Amino acid sequence: ELTNLKRLVISRFRLRENDFKHFSIFKKAIDARHNTVRFVYHVDLETKSEDYLLRSNNPNITKTPDMSYTFVTPGSKEMIHRPIIIGFGPAGIFAALTLAKQGYRPIVLERGADVEQRDKAWQSFLKTRTFDEKGSILFGEGGAGTFSDGKLTTLVNDVRSRFILDTFVQAGANEEIRYMNKPHIGTDELRGVIAQIRKDIIRLGGEIRFLSKVTDISIDRDRIQSVTVNDTEILPTNIVLMAIGHSARDTFEMLVSHEIPIEQKPFSIGVRIEHPQELINRSQYGKLAGHKALGAADYKLSYHAKTFCMCPGGYVVASISEQNTVVTNGMSLSKRDNVNANSALLVNVTPEDFPSKHPLSGMHLQRQIEQLAFHLGGENYSAPMMTVGDFLGNTNHFKQPTDVPPTYRPGVRLADLKKILPQYVSETLQEALPYFESRIKGFAMPSAILTGPETRSSSPIRILRNETHESKIKGLYPMGEGAGYAGGIMSSAIDGIKTAEQIIQLYKPYK
């Protein structure tokens, strides 16, 4: 690939090969518009002819932007206690890494287990259908993103993105995530990458405690004083970075009991939709579908509903965090080679749709839907499922899918999803499916399957903070997706770094 690109650049810009000092791919994307498929490259070139090229006024030649991340300058205040980070998802990981790299020796408290134990507990749940929190793929090292597609896309143009991608590569991720337009790692690879970053944080002086749930906090005169771990251990601190994730419902309730300012936030409700991956490939790539250079195709659609977290060649997975509930999400391995494609098919829900004005009313709505799904699925953690044909029709005789094998484990049960979704959600999805069919032929095929519910696409709350990321409670710093300030691995990680920077600019490194 690099050799062919280099030859093309030499020919296009009339260069000599011995002029090259450095040559690499800066960005790579697939353009499948206009009934053709091609790769679009930006290449990073250092050459003896650089001045000549930049003076040529060629619109395709620009100076390479500086993508290096510069650590902020430490402040002057003495740090009395080590900073505590609650949660070891993307925001917590990169806050901890940023602090550890500059000598602040953070303590990370994670309610879940490390990646190795997480996987064992989840596999046990799938086999036995006996759920406990240790078997949840929402809690533990790496957060919910560890059992997902591992997408690393972000709409934010921030040099911290490059620092995050470089960190992943140094920890074992494929080099191509640095330049792919829609990079992803895949849950199988991501687990090893996260474990390596954990080791780096520890080597740099950080401490990470798994199975350590923060069950309470102590506040005096609007300032954080300590945190309580597992109802027993009290850790004094004056700095707490909260990366609690979008499903730490008991933690949300604990914060409300302390009158931490929290407001309702919109989120989305819907289902997962599965198609044959081959159908999506043909729709996007035409006669080139299946070409090994292209891999599994993806899509993104929007109407009054939207597709979200599309998982090419992926699986629908159980994202349960509480007993007697059913929740779905999507996951892909690094090769994205399963026979099905799936994505969330979601409708936006605003606070006006919530049952009450209570700050956790959106969370209560989520729980109500998930409990209904548990009942409809047979009360054994099977997920309710129906075909698109049945969802769009008015039949009570639900058909077993023929062309699309359900991937959800531990199992599915034919049921009417309209009985668990709010009416306006069902009606919007019924409007959206025919429209999406006009965009991707076969999207509303009768034998495509819907599994639900999908309720955890984002946090239902926002923990209020000021411009320095600090809550009304001094020393308490809400961050990441659970606090309502991010959505996905990259934006959460960026928010974690930004919050760590606020600490660093105030305090000297911990001694």
C-alpha positions in Angstrom: 0.0 0.0 0.0 2.7 2.5 1.0 4.9 1.6 -2.0 2.0 2.2 -4.4 1.1 5.5 -2.8 4.7 6.6 -2.9 4.9 5.9 -6.6 1.7 7.8 -7.2 3.0 10.9 -5.3 6.3 10.8 -7.1 4.5 10.7 -10.5 1.7 13.2 -9.6 4.1 15.9 -8.1 7.2 15.2 -10.2 9.4 14.2 -7.3 12.5 12.0 -7.0 12.5 9.1 -4.5 15.8 10.1 -3.0 14.2 13.4 -2.0 12.0 11.7 0.6 12.9 11.9 4.3 9.6 10.6 5.6 6.4 9.2 4.1 3.3 7.9 5.9 -0.4 7.7 5.7 -2.1 10.6 7.5 -5.7 9.7 6.8 -7.5 7.0 4.8 -11.2 6.9 4.0 -13.6 5.0 1.7 -15.7 7.1 -0.8 -18.6 4.9 -2.0 -20.7 7.7 -3.5 -21.6 8.1 -7.2 -21.9 4.4 -7.9 -18.2 3.9 -7.5 -15.8 2.9 -4.7 -12.4 4.4 -4.1 -9.9 5.0 -1.3 -9.1 8.6 -0.4 -5.7 9.2 1.1 -4.0 12.1 2.9 -0.3 11.4 3.1 2.3 13.0 5.3 5.5 13.8 3.4 8.8 15.2 4.4 11.0 16.0 1.5 13.9 18.1 0.4 11.5 19.8 -2.1 9.2 20.9 0.7 9.6 24.7 0.1 9.0 24.2 -3.7 5.8 22.2 -3.1 4.4 24.7 -0.6 5.0 27.6 -3.0 3.2 25.8 -5.8 -0.2 26.9 -4.6 -1.5 23.4 -5.3 -4.8 23.1 -3.3 -3.9 19.5 -2.5 -0.7 20.4 -0.7 -0.8 22.0 2.8 1.6 22.1 5.7 1.1 19.1 8.0 -0.7 20.2 11.1 1.0 19.8 14.5 -0.9 16.9 16.1 1.4 16.6 19.2 -0.2 16.8 22.6 1.5 19.1 25.1 1.0 18.5 28.8 -0.2 21.5 30.8 2.1 23.2 33.4 1.5 22.1 37.0 0.1 24.6 39.5 1.5 25.7 42.9 -1.0 24.4 45.5 0.1 21.5 47.7 -1.8 18.3 47.2 -2.7 17.0 50.6 -4.2 13.6 49.5 -3.8 11.6 46.3 -6.6 12.4 43.8 -9.3 9.7 43.5 -10.9 8.7 40.3 -14.2 6.8 40.4 -14.6 4.5 37.4 -12.1 3.0 35.0 -13.9 3.5 31.7 -12.5 5.8 28.9 -12.8 9.0 31.0 -11.3 7.4 34.1 -8.5 5.6 32.2 -7.2 8.7 30.4 -7.7 11.0 33.4 -5.6 8.5 35.4 -3.0 8.2 32.7 -2.6 11.9 32.3 -2.3 12.5 36.1 0.1 9.5 36.5 2.4 10.8 33.6 2.9 14.0 35.5 3.5 12.5 39.0 0.1 12.9 40.7 -0.2 9.2 41.7 -4.0 8.8 41.3 -6.1 6.1 43.0 -8.7 4.6 40.8 -11.7 3.0 42.4 -13.6 0.7 40.0 -16.8 -1.2 41.1 -16.3 -3.9 38.5 -13.5 -6.4 37.8 -10.5 -6.4 35.5 -11.0 -7.4 31.9 -10.0 -11.0 32.5 -12.5 -11.5 35.3 -15.2 -9.5 33.5 -15.1 -11.9 30.5 -15.3 -15.0 32.8 -18.3 -13.6 34.7 -20.1 -12.6 31.5 -19.6 -16.0 29.9 -20.9 -17.6 33.1 -24.1 -15.4 32.9 -24.6 -16.4 29.3 -24.4 -20.1 30.2 -26.4 -20.1 33.5 -28.8 -17.1 33.1 -28.0 -16.3 36.7 -27.1 -12.6 36.9 -25.1 -10.6 39.3 -23.3 -7.3 38.9 -19.9 -9.0 38.2 -21.4 -10.4 35.1 -22.5 -7.0 33.7 -20.6 -5.8 30.6 -21.3 -2.2 31.7 -19.1 -2.2 34.8 -15.4 -2.9 35.1 -12.1 -2.2 33.5 -12.6 -0.3 30.2 -16.2 0.5 30.9 -19.1 -0.5 28.6 -16.9 0.2 25.6 -14.7 -2.8 26.3 -17.6 -5.0 25.1 -18.6 -3.0 22.1 -17.4 -2.4 18.6 -14.5 -0.3 19.9 -15.3 2.7 17.7 -12.8 5.5 18.0 -14.6 8.1 15.9 -15.2 11.6 17.2 -16.7 14.8 15.7 -14.4 16.9 17.9 -11.2 18.3 16.3 -8.9 18.0 19.3 -5.1 17.2 19.5 -5.9 15.0 22.5 -7.5 12.6 20.0 -4.1 11.9 18.5 -2.7 11.3 22.0 -5.4 8.8 22.7 -4.9 6.9 19.5 -1.1 6.9 20.0 -1.7 5.5 23.5 -3.8 2.7 22.1 -1.2 1.8 19.5 1.6 1.8 22.0 -0.5 -0.6 24.1 -0.9 -3.0 21.2 -3.7 -1.7 18.9 -3.3 -1.8 15.2 -1.3 1.1 13.7 -4.1 1.8 11.2 -6.3 3.4 13.9 -4.1 6.4 13.7 -5.2 7.2 10.2 -8.5 5.4 9.3 -11.4 7.7 8.9 -13.6 5.4 11.0 -11.2 3.6 13.3 -12.2 0.7 15.5 -10.3 -1.8 17.6 -12.9 -4.6 18.3 -13.7 -5.9 21.7 -11.3 -8.9 21.4 -8.3 -6.6 20.8 -9.5 -3.8 23.1 -9.4 -6.0 26.2 -5.7 -6.6 25.9 -5.0 -2.9 25.0 -6.9 -1.7 28.1 -5.0 -4.1 30.3 -1.7 -2.8 29.0 -2.7 0.8 29.7 -3.6 -0.2 33.3 -0.1 -1.6 33.7 1.4 1.6 32.4 -0.6 3.7 34.9 0.6 1.5 37.8 4.2 1.7 36.6 3.9 5.5 36.6 2.7 5.5 40.3 -1.0 5.1 40.0 -3.1 2.6 41.9 -6.1 0.8 40.6 -8.5 -1.0 42.8 -11.1 -3.3 41.3 -14.3 -4.5 42.9 -14.2 -1.2 44.8 -17.6 0.5 44.7 -17.9 4.0 46.0 -21.0 3.7 48.2 -20.9 7.2 49.8 -19.1 10.5 49.9 -18.5 12.9 52.8 -19.1 16.6 52.3 -18.3 19.4 54.7 -19.1 23.1 54.0 -19.6 22.3 50.3 -16.2 20.6 50.0 -15.5 16.9 49.4 -13.8 15.3 52.4 -13.7 11.5 51.7 -15.2 8.6 49.9 -16.5 5.4 51.3 -15.6 2.1 49.5 -17.8 -1.0 49.7 -19.6 0.5 52.8 -16.6 0.0 55.0 -13.3 1.7 54.0 -13.1 5.5 54.2 -10.5 7.3 52.0 -9.8 10.9 52.8 -9.4 13.1 49.8 -10.1 16.7 48.6 -10.1 15.7 44.8 -12.6 13.3 43.3 -12.9 12.8 39.5 -16.2 11.1 38.8 -16.2 8.9 35.7 -19.1 6.7 36.8 -20.6 5.7 33.5 -24.2 6.0 32.2 -25.5 3.0 34.2 -24.3 3.6 37.8 -27.9 4.0 39.0 -27.2 3.4 42.7 -24.4 6.1 42.4 -26.9 8.5 40.8 -29.2 7.9 43.7 -26.4 8.5 46.2 -25.5 11.8 44.6 -29.1 13.0 44.6 -29.3 12.1 48.4 -26.4 14.5 48.9 -28.2 17.2 46.8 -25.5 17.3 44.2 -26.9 19.4 41.4 -28.2 17.1 38.7 -30.6 17.8 35.8 -32.6 15.7 33.4 -31.0 15.1 30.0 -32.4 13.7 26.7 -31.4 10.2 25.7 -32.7 7.7 23.2 -35.0 4.6 23.2 -35.3 1.9 20.6 -34.2 -1.5 19.4 -31.3 -3.3 17.7 -31.9 -4.2 14.0 -30.1 -7.0 12.3 -29.6 -7.7 8.6 -27.3 -10.0 6.7 -24.0 -8.3 6.4 -23.9 -9.3 2.7 -27.0 -7.1 2.1 -25.3 -4.1 3.6 -22.1 -4.7 1.6 -24.0 -4.9 -1.7 -26.0 -1.8 -0.9 -22.8 0.2 -0.1 -20.2 -1.3 -2.4 -22.3 -2.8 -5.3 -20.3 -5.3 -7.4 -17.2 -4.8 -5.3 -19.0 -6.1 -2.2 -16.9 -8.7 -0.4 -13.6 -7.4 -1.7 -11.0 -8.1 1.0 -9.7 -4.6 0.9 -13.1 -3.1 1.8 -14.1 -5.4 4.7 -17.6 -5.1 6.2 -19.6 -2.1 5.2 -21.3 0.3 7.6 -24.0 2.9 7.4 -25.5 5.8 9.2 -29.1 6.9 8.7 -31.3 9.6 10.2 -35.0 10.5 9.9 -37.1 11.4 13.0 -35.4 8.2 14.2 -31.7 7.5 13.7 -29.2 4.6 13.5 -26.5 4.6 16.1 -23.5 2.4 17.1 -23.6 0.4 13.9 -21.7 -2.8 14.3 -20.6 -4.4 10.9 -20.2 -8.1 11.2 -21.2 -7.9 14.8 -23.4 -9.3 17.6 -26.3 -8.1 19.7 -25.3 -8.4 23.3 -26.9 -8.3 26.8 -26.1 -5.0 28.5 -27.8 -5.7 31.8 -26.8 -3.9 34.9 -29.7 -4.9 37.2 -31.5 -8.1 38.0 -34.8 -8.9 36.2 -34.1 -6.5 33.3 -33.2 -6.9 29.7 -31.1 -4.4 27.7 -29.4 -4.7 24.3 -26.3 -3.3 22.8 -24.0 -4.1 19.8 -20.5 -5.6 19.7 -18.0 -6.4 17.0 -14.7 -8.3 17.0 -11.7 -6.8 15.3 -12.3 -8.7 12.0 -16.0 -7.8 11.9 -16.6 -11.2 10.2 -19.9 -12.3 11.6 -22.7 -13.0 9.1 -25.0 -10.2 10.5 -24.8 -6.4 10.7 -26.6 -4.7 13.5 -27.2 -1.2 14.7 -29.3 0.7 17.2 -32.6 2.1 15.8 -33.4 4.9 18.2 -35.8 7.7 18.8 -34.8 10.7 20.9 -36.6 11.1 24.2 -36.6 14.5 25.9 -37.4 15.5 29.5 -40.9 16.5 28.4 -41.5 12.7 27.8 -40.3 11.7 31.3 -42.8 10.6 33.9 -41.9 13.4 36.4 -39.7 16.3 37.1 -37.5 14.2 39.4 -33.8 14.5 38.3 -33.7 10.7 37.9 -37.0 10.4 36.1 -35.3 9.4 32.8 -33.5 6.6 34.6 -36.8 5.4 36.1 -38.3 5.3 32.5 -35.3 3.2 31.3 -35.8 0.8 34.2 -39.5 0.5 33.6 -39.0 -0.5 29.9 -36.2 -2.9 30.8 -38.3 -4.7 33.4 -41.2 -5.0 30.9 -38.8 -6.5 28.4 -37.6 -9.1 31.0 -41.2 -10.1 31.6 -42.0 -10.2 27.8 -38.9 -12.2 27.2 -40.0 -15.0 29.5 -38.3 -13.9 32.8 -35.1 -15.8 32.0 -33.0 -13.0 30.4 -34.1 -13.9 26.9 -34.7 -10.7 24.9 -38.0 -10.0 23.1 -37.6 -10.2 19.4 -39.8 -9.8 16.3 -39.3 -9.4 12.5 -39.5 -6.1 10.7 -42.5 -7.5 8.8 -44.4 -8.2 12.0 -43.4 -4.8 13.5 -44.8 -3.0 10.4 -47.9 -5.1 10.2 -50.8 -5.7 12.5 -50.5 -9.4 13.2 -50.5 -11.4 16.4 -49.0 -14.5 14.8 -45.3 -13.7 14.9 -43.0 -15.4 12.5 -39.7 -17.1 13.2 -37.0 -15.3 11.2 -35.6 -17.2 8.3 -32.9 -15.2 6.6 -31.3 -13.5 9.7 -30.3 -15.7 12.6 -30.6 -13.8 15.9 -27.2 -13.2 17.5 -28.4 -12.1 21.0 -27.3 -14.4 23.8 -28.4 -16.0 26.1 -31.5 -16.3 23.8 -34.5 -14.6 22.2 -38.2 -15.0 22.4 -40.8 -14.0 19.8 -42.8 -11.1 21.3 -44.5 -7.8 20.5 -41.9 -5.1 21.1 -44.6 -2.4 20.8 -45.8 -3.6 24.3 -42.6 -2.4 25.9 -41.8 0.7 23.9 -43.6 4.0 24.4 -46.2 4.5 21.7 -44.5 7.5 20.1 -41.3 5.5 19.9 -43.0 2.6 18.1 -44.8 4.9 15.7 -41.7 6.9 14.9 -39.8 3.6 14.1 -42.7 2.5 11.9 -42.4 5.7 10.0 -38.6 5.6 9.8 -38.2 2.0 8.5 -39.8 2.6 5.0 -37.7 5.8 4.7 -34.5 3.9 5.5 -35.6 1.3 2.9 -35.4 4.1 0.3 -31.9 4.8 1.3 -30.6 1.2 1.6 -32.6 -1.4 -0.4 -33.5 -4.3 1.9 -33.3 -2.3 5.1 -37.0 -2.9 5.9 -36.9 -6.5 4.5 -39.7 -8.4 6.3 -37.2 -11.0 7.7 -34.8 -8.5 9.3 -35.1 -8.8 13.0 -35.6 -6.3 15.9 -34.4 -7.1 19.4 -34.9 -4.9 22.3 -34.9 -2.7 24.1 -32.0 -0.4 23.6 -32.1 2.2 26.3 -28.5 2.9 27.3 -27.2 4.8 24.3 -26.3 7.7 26.7 -26.8 9.0 30.2 -30.3 10.2 31.3 -28.8 12.8 33.6 -26.2 15.6 33.6 -24.2 16.3 36.8 -23.8 20.1 36.6 -20.3 21.5 36.6 -18.6 24.9 35.9 -16.1 25.8 33.2 -13.3 24.2 35.2 -15.3 20.9 35.3 -16.0 21.3 39.1 -19.3 20.7 40.7 -20.9 23.0 43.2 -19.1 20.8 45.7 -15.5 21.9 45.8 -13.1 19.1 44.7 -15.8 17.1 43.0 -15.3 16.8 39.2 -18.0 15.0 37.1 -16.7 13.9 33.7 -17.4 11.5 30.9 -20.5 9.9 29.5 -22.1 9.1 32.9 -22.0 12.8 33.9 -23.6 13.8 30.6 -20.6 15.4 28.9 -19.6 12.8 26.3 -20.9 10.0 24.2 -18.5 7.2 23.2 -14.9 6.1 23.8 -13.1 9.1 22.2 -15.2 12.0 23.6 -15.2 10.4 27.0 -11.4 10.0 27.0 -11.0 13.6 25.8 -13.2 14.8 28.7 -11.2 12.7 31.1 -7.9 14.3 29.9 -9.4 17.8 30.1 -10.6 17.2 33.6 -7.2 15.9 34.7 -5.7 19.1 33.2 -7.8 21.2 35.5 -6.3 19.4 38.5 -2.8 19.6 37.2 -3.0 23.4 36.6 -4.1 23.9 40.2 -1.7 21.5 42.1 1.9 20.5 42.4 2.5 16.7 41.7 1.8 14.6 44.8 4.7 13.8 47.1 
